[in-house]
Amino acid sequence: MGFDEYQEKAATFRTESADHWYAIINLPGEVGELSSLIAKGVRDGFLEDYLPNVRKELGDILWHIAAIADDHQINLSDIAEGNIAKLQSRKDRDVIKGSGDNR
């Protein structure tokens, strides 16, 4: 499945109450759930059910990103392509290890 197909299908699961504010406000919570899961993996060892749970949390994060992109009329494929172009430019200029958005 491509990014844009995912974005289109993901939008069909959005409820009326999950407006543009919901997607933005809840995204850090989903990232926090992933961070907590990884922290527990570090603490307790990466147990048998670790990777399936990482996939689930990444899926929740992706849904929120797709919703935010949809709210701004941006296709996920455009975001992905733009990000790769930005990273390639940084690599080509040997500034991938630097800091700051506009390096």
Backbone as CSV, one residue per row, in Angstrom:
resi,resn,N_x,N_y,N_z,CA_x,CA_y,CA_z,C_x,C_y,C_z
1,MET,0.847,-1.180,0.000,0.000,0.000,0.000,0.889,1.238,0.000
2,GLY,0.568,2.187,-0.854,1.320,3.433,-0.912,0.825,4.432,0.126
3,PHE,1.599,5.487,0.299,1.258,6.512,1.287,-0.114,7.138,1.030
4,ASP,-0.382,7.512,-0.194,-1.634,8.210,-0.486,-2.842,7.296,-0.337
5,GLU,-2.682,6.031,-0.708,-3.764,5.069,-0.509,-4.011,4.887,0.991
6,TYR,-2.940,4.783,1.769,-3.094,4.682,3.221,-3.835,5.900,3.767
7,GLN,-3.409,7.075,3.343,-4.023,8.304,3.837,-5.518,8.327,3.539
8,GLU,-5.879,7.921,2.352,-7.289,7.897,1.961,-8.079,6.893,2.808
9,LYS,-7.528,5.699,2.993,-8.217,4.683,3.791,-8.264,5.071,5.266
10,ALA,-7.195,5.638,5.781,-7.148,6.027,7.187,-8.225,7.057,7.501
11,ALA,-8.489,7.932,6.563,-9.485,8.981,6.774,-10.890,8.410,6.983
12,THR,-11.126,7.209,6.485,-12.456,6.618,6.629,-12.741,6.165,8.057
13,PHE,-11.713,6.118,8.898,-11.885,5.697,10.287,-11.981,6.883,11.243
14,ARG,-11.943,8.067,10.700,-11.974,9.273,11.523,-13.409,9.570,11.954
15,THR,-13.590,9.773,13.232,-14.916,10.104,13.749,-15.106,11.623,13.713
16,GLU,-16.351,12.059,13.837,-16.632,13.500,13.834,-15.905,14.226,14.944
17,SER,-15.791,13.593,16.097,-15.140,14.252,17.233,-13.614,14.300,17.102
18,ALA,-13.058,13.522,16.186,-11.610,13.523,15.974,-11.263,14.605,14.948
19,ASP,-11.509,15.856,15.329,-11.283,16.978,14.427,-9.796,17.298,14.311
20,HIS,-9.481,18.395,13.638,-8.071,18.743,13.411,-7.328,18.969,14.726
21,TRP,-8.008,19.455,15.739,-7.340,19.644,17.037,-7.003,18.305,17.681
22,TYR,-7.915,17.357,17.573,-7.675,16.034,18.154,-6.395,15.425,17.604
23,ALA,-6.254,15.444,16.281,-5.093,14.815,15.660,-3.794,15.460,16.129
24,ILE,-3.776,16.771,16.222,-2.565,17.482,16.644,-2.287,17.256,18.125
25,ILE,-3.316,17.386,18.952,-3.131,17.281,20.394,-2.799,15.858,20.825
26,ASN,-3.360,14.858,20.163,-3.146,13.472,20.585,-1.869,12.851,20.019
27,LEU,-1.286,13.433,18.980,-0.059,12.869,18.400,1.054,12.712,19.437
28,PRO,1.351,13.717,20.261,2.410,13.516,21.267,2.094,12.377,22.241
29,GLY,0.824,12.163,22.534,0.448,11.051,23.404,0.795,9.716,22.779
30,GLU,0.549,9.596,21.481,0.891,8.355,20.780,2.409,8.159,20.725
31,VAL,3.136,9.241,20.506,4.596,9.152,20.507,5.083,8.749,21.903
32,GLY,4.414,9.281,22.927,4.750,8.918,24.297,4.532,7.437,24.566
33,GLU,3.459,6.883,24.015,3.208,5.452,24.187,4.325,4.625,23.559
34,LEU,4.805,5.038,22.395,5.923,4.344,21.753,7.185,4.478,22.596
35,SER,7.445,5.683,23.088,8.625,5.905,23.917,8.581,5.048,25.178
36,SER,7.424,4.978,25.806,7.267,4.163,27.009,7.493,2.686,26.702
37,LEU,6.969,2.231,25.589,7.159,0.843,25.187,8.637,0.533,24.996
38,ILE,9.348,1.425,24.326,10.781,1.210,24.093,11.540,1.258,25.414
39,ALA,11.168,2.187,26.295,11.821,2.264,27.605,11.639,0.959,28.377
40,LYS,10.455,0.400,28.336,10.212,-0.874,29.019,11.015,-1.991,28.372
41,GLY,11.187,-1.928,27.053,12.029,-2.908,26.376,13.471,-2.809,26.834
42,VAL,13.958,-1.587,27.014,15.327,-1.389,27.508,15.438,-1.931,28.929
43,ARG,14.435,-1.618,29.743,14.458,-2.023,31.154,14.302,-3.532,31.328
44,ASP,13.324,-4.107,30.636,12.946,-5.499,30.879,13.467,-6.471,29.837
45,GLY,14.024,-5.961,28.774,14.425,-6.813,27.657,13.331,-6.785,26.602
46,PHE,13.725,-6.946,25.401,12.791,-6.866,24.287,12.124,-8.224,24.124
47,LEU,11.001,-8.371,24.815,10.318,-9.648,24.915,9.609,-9.999,23.616
48,GLU,9.054,-11.191,23.596,8.439,-11.763,22.400,7.393,-10.862,21.747
49,ASP,6.599,-10.169,22.550,5.522,-9.349,21.986,5.953,-7.910,21.712
50,TYR,7.230,-7.625,21.815,7.731,-6.259,21.672,7.489,-5.699,20.265
51,LEU,7.959,-6.360,19.238,7.855,-5.825,17.873,6.415,-5.640,17.398
52,PRO,5.498,-6.573,17.674,4.115,-6.316,17.276,3.546,-5.059,17.932
53,ASN,3.916,-4.811,19.173,3.431,-3.615,19.860,4.067,-2.351,19.301
54,VAL,5.333,-2.423,18.899,5.984,-1.278,18.244,5.250,-0.970,16.946
55,ARG,4.926,-1.991,16.179,4.186,-1.793,14.925,2.839,-1.119,15.180
56,LYS,2.138,-1.555,16.224,0.838,-0.963,16.542,0.972,0.511,16.899
57,GLU,1.959,0.842,17.722,2.142,2.237,18.120,2.567,3.092,16.928
58,LEU,3.457,2.559,16.087,3.844,3.297,14.881,2.637,3.507,13.968
59,GLY,1.761,2.533,13.908,0.539,2.680,13.122,-0.349,3.787,13.657
60,ASP,-0.472,3.875,14.980,-1.264,4.954,15.572,-0.650,6.315,15.260
61,ILE,0.673,6.388,15.329,1.377,7.642,15.006,1.146,7.994,13.537
62,LEU,1.249,6.998,12.671,1.047,7.240,11.242,-0.372,7.728,10.967
63,TRP,-1.368,7.162,11.648,-2.748,7.614,11.456,-2.867,9.092,11.800
64,HIS,-2.288,9.496,12.902,-2.366,10.900,13.311,-1.651,11.811,12.300
65,ILE,-0.502,11.388,11.820,0.220,12.177,10.818,-0.611,12.293,9.544
66,ALA,-1.223,11.190,9.138,-2.081,11.222,7.941,-3.252,12.172,8.144
67,ALA,-3.845,12.160,9.329,-4.979,13.048,9.606,-4.552,14.506,9.567
68,ILE,-3.406,14.814,10.163,-2.902,16.196,10.158,-2.591,16.628,8.727
69,ALA,-1.962,15.754,7.967,-1.674,16.068,6.565,-2.971,16.302,5.798
70,ASP,-3.940,15.454,6.019,-5.236,15.583,5.343,-5.894,16.919,5.693
71,ASP,-5.814,17.313,6.946,-6.393,18.587,7.377,-5.750,19.781,6.673
72,HIS,-4.519,19.602,6.218,-3.793,20.685,5.545,-3.685,20.466,4.036
73,GLN,-4.489,19.527,3.519,-4.506,19.194,2.091,-3.096,18.875,1.561
74,ILE,-2.368,18.071,2.326,-1.032,17.625,1.932,-1.068,16.107,1.812
75,ASN,-0.547,15.595,0.717,-0.467,14.147,0.537,0.745,13.594,1.285
76,LEU,0.562,12.432,1.919,1.688,11.793,2.604,2.847,11.522,1.651
77,SER,2.549,11.190,0.399,3.636,10.924,-0.556,4.481,12.180,-0.781
78,ASP,3.845,13.354,-0.785,4.597,14.601,-0.935,5.496,14.854,0.281
79,ILE,4.977,14.533,1.458,5.784,14.680,2.676,6.989,13.749,2.616
80,ALA,6.750,12.498,2.253,7.832,11.514,2.191,8.885,11.908,1.155
81,GLU,8.437,12.312,-0.029,9.376,12.705,-1.085,10.170,13.939,-0.675
82,GLY,9.502,14.903,-0.064,10.191,16.107,0.390,11.209,15.815,1.467
83,ASN,10.883,14.897,2.355,11.810,14.544,3.420,13.056,13.858,2.868
84,ILE,12.867,12.948,1.918,14.016,12.272,1.301,14.888,13.282,0.557
85,ALA,14.271,14.211,-0.145,15.038,15.242,-0.858,15.835,16.090,0.120
86,LYS,15.233,16.473,1.240,15.924,17.266,2.257,17.100,16.487,2.830
87,LEU,16.880,15.216,3.173,17.953,14.401,3.735,19.078,14.178,2.722
88,GLN,18.719,13.949,1.455,19.745,13.760,0.428,20.589,15.022,0.265
89,SER,19.931,16.182,0.284,20.655,17.443,0.181,21.622,17.615,1.345
90,ARG,21.169,17.298,2.536,22.054,17.402,3.711,23.226,16.442,3.597
91,LYS,22.964,15.232,3.125,24.034,14.250,2.960,25.028,14.730,1.911
92,ASP,24.512,15.235,0.792,25.381,15.714,-0.274,26.268,16.866,0.192
93,ARG,25.751,17.694,1.088,26.503,18.846,1.601,27.244,18.537,2.897
94,ASP,27.205,17.272,3.308,27.882,16.795,4.513,27.449,17.549,5.772
95,VAL,26.138,17.807,5.872,25.601,18.472,7.070,24.491,17.637,7.710
96,ILE,24.444,16.360,7.390,23.386,15.520,7.935,23.519,15.361,9.438
97,LYS,24.733,15.506,9.977,24.951,15.359,11.416,24.807,16.691,12.161
98,GLY,24.565,17.762,11.469,24.449,19.056,12.107,23.125,19.226,12.808
99,SER,22.844,20.445,13.216,21.560,20.739,13.844,20.932,21.960,13.191
100,GLY,19.647,22.080,13.363,18.911,23.193,12.752,18.152,22.724,11.538
101,ASP,16.977,23.270,11.350,16.119,22.846,10.251,16.642,23.267,8.883
102,ASN,17.310,24.406,8.801,17.700,24.957,7.494,19.184,24.819,7.215
103,ARG,19.727,23.666,7.522,21.159,23.466,7.244,21.359,22.830,5.893
